[in-house]
Amino acid sequence: MFDGWRRERFIRKTLRRLAQQRVALILQPGNVLVVEKAVMVDEDEGVMAALQTCNLRGWVEVLSNAIPHGKLTPEGKLPEGSLYSGIAPVYRLTEAGWSAIHRSHEWVVATFVIVTITLIATIISIFIVTSLIR
């Protein structure tokens, strides 16, 4: 049971990491995007599974498939030789993904519960007041 909670936390953490990506600059020639805070799918095999789970839930969608990607050296410079170490898809967050990050559904449910309790308390108090008046 706890393993399921950890997995869900990892999926939401991956979704939040995806939301933090941004394009730092565009290298010319070839319009190569340099992405800061990129989610690398080859870091851990769980990242790809988490992204596919997010895709299945409608939180992300594939923007482009088979985009070459690579990493900078630890010093922050371009690697010697080939710039690209593999290919991977580029994901985009959907409206549902942003709602999942901000937990909008939970806020709506909590608001509904509070409104329902308030309505029940109001109806009970109306019955009590009307029975005291008679």
N, C-alpha and C positions, 0 to 999 in steps of 0.2 A: 504494500500500500504506500509506504513512504517513498519507494522507488518511483512510483507514478507521480508523486508530488515533485520530486527532484527533476524528473523529465519535463514536466509542465513548466517548472521554473526555468529550465535550460532553454526551452522553446521560446518562452516570453523574453528571456535575456537575449537570445539571438535576434528576435524581432526588434528589440530596442537597439541593439547594435546596428542592425540594418538601417534603422531610422537615423543614426548618427553619421552615416556616410555622407561625404560631400566631395565635389570635384574641386581639387586644389588648383590645377592648371591644365591646359591643353597643349600638348607638345606638337610641334610642327616639324616636318611634314607628316601627314597622315592622320591628323586629328586624334592623337592618342590621349585618352583621358587619364589623368593622374588623380586617383581617388584617395582621400584621407580617411582613416578609420575604416578601411574596407574590410568586409567580412570575407575571409578567405576560406573557401570550402575545403581546401586540402589541409587545413590546420588539424582537424579532428573529423573523423567520419560521422560523428554525431551532429556536426553543423549542417551537413548536407541533408541528413534526415530531418533536422529541425526546420530547415528551409522548405523542404518538401511537405512537411506537416502544415506549415504556415500557408503554403500554396494550396494544399488540399482544403484548408479551412477558409480560403478566400481572403486571407490577410495580406498576401503578396501575390504578384504576378510576374511572369518572366517578361522583362522588357526587351532583352536581346539574348539570343542563345549563342553559345560557342564563341565568346569573346576572349581573345588572348589575354592572359594576365601573368604578372611576374612580381617579384619583390625587390626592394632596394637592398643594398648591402647594409650591415649594421651601422656603418658610418653615415648612411643616408644618401649614398651615391648610386648611380646606375651600375648594374653588374657588368662585368667583363663578358664579352661574347654575346650570346643571345639574351635579349631583354625579357623574353617570355619563357615561363616555365611550364605553362599549361593553358588549357582553355576552360572556361566556366561561364555559366549564365549570369546575367545582370538582372537583379530583382528590383521591383518597385513596390512600395507600400500602397495598398488600396485604402479606401475610406474605412473599411472594416478593420484593417490593420491598425490604423490610427486610433480607432475606437477601442481596440483591444489593448493598445499601449496605455491609453488614458483610462481604461476600465470603465467606459461609459455605461456598459450594460449593468454593471454592479451598482452604479449610482442610480440608474433608473429603477432597478428593483428595490433598492433601499428607500428611495423616495416614495414608491408605490406602497410599500409596507407602512411607512410612517403616515401617509395620507389615509390608508385604510384604518389604521388604529385611531387616528383623529376623528374620522367619520363615525366609527362605532362609538367612541366616547361621546361625541356630540349627540348622537341619536339616543343613547342611554340617558344623558343629562336632560334632554328634552322630555323624555318619558317621565323622569323623576320630577321635574319641575311642574309638568302638567298634572301629575297625580297629587302633588302637594297643594296646588291651587284649587282643586275640586274639593 
